[in-house]
Structures are given as C-alpha cells and as structure tokens.
C-alpha cells in the first residue's frame, strides 16, 4: 500500500498524517511505539516496535537449538559407524580406517561439548527462574510458644548424615593375559543382582567361550580376573547381547586396540 501525503508545520515541527489505508495493514494503533530511521537520500523508514523477548525465553530457544544440533551430530555419528562397520565408506575421510576413527572421535567430542553447553545454559536458566530462598521461621515470643524459655522442649539436633558411597560402574572393560600371555579383552556387566563376564580375543575381537554368570557385582564376584587386569574404556557402550554376540564391533575393537598399543 502506498499513499502520497503532505508535510505540515505545527509549532515549529514537521508533521506527517498517516492515513488508515497505510496503518491498518501494519496494525499500527494510537500509543504504539515506532522506530524512525533515516535512509538517505530520500527515504524514511518507520518500523513498529515488536514484543521484546525475555531472557528466559531466549535461553529456552538457545537450549532447544543446541539440543537439535546435538541430535544432528548423533545422527551423523550413527551413519558413519554403520559405514565403518559395514566396510562401505560413503562420506569423505571414511575410506581410511585410521582417519575414520579420528572423524568419529571428533563427532563424539563435539557431541559432548554440546552436552556441556546445554548444561551451562540450563544453569543460567535456573538462576533466572529461581525465586528467593524462603526466610527461616522465627519463633514467636510469648507464652503461646512452648519452645521459648523451656530448654526441656528444645528439639534434638540430629547427627550429621554420612555421605553414601559412590555407585559402582555397571560395565567395565579390561585387558587380561591368559595362558601363554595371550591377551584377552574382558567385558564385565552388572544386572539385577548378578554379573557377567564375556571374553574376546584382543587381536581379532572374536568372542570366546562365555564365563557362567555369578551372583553379586562383578567387582567382587570376578575379583580373580580383575586382580591381574588393566582397565580400558570405550566412548560408547555397545549392547553386549545384541552387538557383541560373535565379535566386538569394529569401532569398539579399534578404540580398545589403540589403548592396548599405548600400554605396550
């Protein structure tokens, strides 16, 4: 919509009357705030001020964006893992095994960095949303309060609570040497009052004969294996029943093999 209007002088100021045909499409009403900008050489820009966004709303949108970026990285990581395990490289850098591991490790690093950034944003959001701490209750004065002036009615002070021990990990990976110094990768897992031990050949990742399950936690039940083992770690825990029935996934084996080489 375009209209031609004349500029008038009122009390020493230039005044422009805006017709309804121009105001209605924009939704401009009396009392609205506008931003007036000069656009030389011949234009003036009049912009209706929008609703300002609160700090909490912006943080919520930033957290949502970070979570979507993290989801995209996880999708990319799953795609590359399938390429690596199926030996069907499609993306750039996946044709070389060593380079592929570095590419996937970088994705894991970026994903974990997003976790940290999301946690930091959530702390900021909490600090903005949290109200003031309630004031401590004050005892009333006078005879109506039986605790005032009567030491026999004072509440007992409870003993300080001791900290609960840190929970033991549910899964563990170790390097163990058997007969003839043959290296084995041992995968331990705790589950519902019992524990399991799955051995794999450290060179090939082929699953060996499974050790019968035992009661309790593997840290105690299989202590004889742990006593002479070296702890290892994996970036992502595989499903031992689904993914490791016959052999270790290539990505897991490659990650463990790198750690074993560094121990030599």
N, C-alpha and C positions, 0 to 999 in steps of 0.2 A: 504494500500500500504506500502510495506517495501522494503528498499534498503540498501545494505551494502556500506559504503563509508570509505575512509581512512582519518585520521587526518594528516594535513601537518603543518609544522612550517614555518611561514613567519614573518620575522623581530622580532623574539622573542615571537610571539603569535601563538597559535594553531588555525588553520583554518579548517573548515569543509565545503566542497562544497556540496550544496543540489541539487540533480537532479530535473529536471522539472516533472518527474513522481510522485515525492512526493509533489512538490509545487502546481501543478495545482488543485488537489482535495481540497486543503485548500484555494485556492485563494490567495496565498501569492505572492506579487509583490515587485519589487525593490522600496525601500523607505518606505515600511510598517514598523510599529513599532511592535516589538515582545517582549514577556516576557520569559526570560530564567530562569528556576528553576532547582536546583539540587535535585534529588531523589535518595539518596544513597541506595544501594552501587554502582549500575551500570547504572543508568538511568539519562538522562537529559530531561526535559520537555520544549518544545518550543511552546508557545501559541501566536497566532496572537491577537493583541490588538483590541478590538471591539470599536464600536462607543459609546462614553460616553453619558450618559443621562443627559439632562439639569435639573436644579432644578424644573422648571415649569412642565416639562413632568412627573417627579416623583410625584409631588404634585397632578397632574391631575389623575395619576394612583391610588394614595392613596385615593383620594376623591371617585373615581369610586368603589374601593374596599369597602370603608365604606358604600357607598350607597347600595351596594349589600348585605352587612351584615345586614343593617337596613331592607331591603326588606325581608330577610330571617327571621328576628325576627318578623316582622309584619305577615308573613305567619304562623309562629308558634303560634302567639297570636290568630289569627283568628281560627286556628284549635282547640286550647284549649277552646276558647269561645264557639264554637259550641258543644264541648264535655260537657261543663259545663251547657249550656242552654238546651241541649237535654237530660241531665242526662245519658250520655253514656260515662263514663270515659274510655279512652284507654291508655293515657300516664301515666307515673309514677307520683304519687302525686295528680292526679285529682280525685281520688275516695272520698277524704275527702273535704267537701265544704270549710272549713276554709283554708286548705292547698292549695286548688285550687286557691282561691283568692290571696293568697300570691305568688303563682307561676306566675299568670298572672300579678300581680302588679310588680313583678321583671322584667318581659319581657317589660312592659311599661317603667320602669326605664331605662333598658338597651337601649331601642329604643331612649329615649330622650337623653341619653348620647351620642349616635351616632350622633344625630342632633347637639349637642354642638360641637363634634369633627369635624364634617363636616364643620360647620360654621367657626371654628378656622382655618381649612385648607384653606378654601376659602379666609379668610383674608390674610393668608400667600401668597397665590397665587396672590391675588390682589396687595400686596406690591411688589412682584417680577415683575409683569407685568406692573404696573402703571408707566407712564413716569413722568418726572419732571413737576412741575406746571409751566404754562406759566408765563413769566415775565410781570409785569404790563406795560401798554402802557405809554410811556413817551411823554410829549408834545414837539412838535418841537419848536425851537427858531426862531425868525424872524417874519416878518410881515405877512407871509403866514398863520399863525395860529391865528384865530380870538379870541381864548380864552386867549392868552398870553397878559398880560398887560391891559386887558379890563374887569374890575370887573362886568360890566353890562351883559356880556355874559357868566359868570360862571354858570355851571349847578346847579340847585337847589338840595339840599340834601333832599332825601325822608325820611319820618318819619319811624322809626323802625317798622317792622311788629310785630303784636301781635301773639302769638302762638295760633294755632287752638285748641279748646278743644278736649280732648281725646275722641275717639268714644266710644259710649256706647255698652256694650256687646249685641249680638243678641239673646243669650239664657241665661236663668237663672233658677236655681233650689233652692227652698226654702222649709222650714218646717213651716207649718201653722196649728194652732189649731182651729178647728171649734166648733160647739155646743157640750157641754159636754166634752170639752178638747180633742176631738177626733183628732188625728194627721193626717194631710194630707201632701203629697208631691206635691208641685205645680211646674209645668214646664211651663215657660214663653218663648215666642219666638217673635221676631220682623221680619216682612217680608213685603216689598213693601208698606210702609205707614200704615200698620195695625199690630195688635199684637194679640196673642192668649194666653189662659191660660188653661192648662189641669191639673185637679186634680187627684191624685191617693191615694189610701189608703196606709198609711205609713207602716202598718204591713204586708199587703199581696201584695202590688203593683198593685192591681186591679184598672183599670181605672174607674173613677166616671163620673158623668154627666158633659160634657164639657161646660165651660162658653162661651157664644157667643163672637165672636171676637169684638175688639174695634179698633177705628182709633188711629193712633199715635204709640208711643213707649210704651212698657209695663211698663217701669219705671214710666210713668206718668199716663197712662190710667188705670192701676190696682194698683194705689198707696194705696188704702184702704187695699189691701191684703198684700202689701209689708211692710206697717207700723207695722204690728204685726207678721212679719215672720222672720225666721232665715236663712241666706244664707247657701246653701250647694254647693257642686261641684262634678263633675264626671270627670273621667280620659278621657273617650271618649264619645263624644256627640252622642246619638242614633238618628235615624230618627224618629221623633215623629209620623208622619203619618204612616210609614211602620212598625216600631218596637214596638211602644207603643200604638197601637190601642186598645187592650184589657187589657194589663197589661205591667208593666215595665219588661224589660229583667232581668233575674236573676242576672247577673253580676252587672248591674246598681243598682238594688234594694239592693244587698248585700253591695255595696260600700256606698250607701246613709244610709243604716241602721247602718253601723259602725259609721258614723258621728253622727247620731241621738243618739246612745248609749253614745257617748262621751259627748254629751250636757246634758245628764240627771244628 
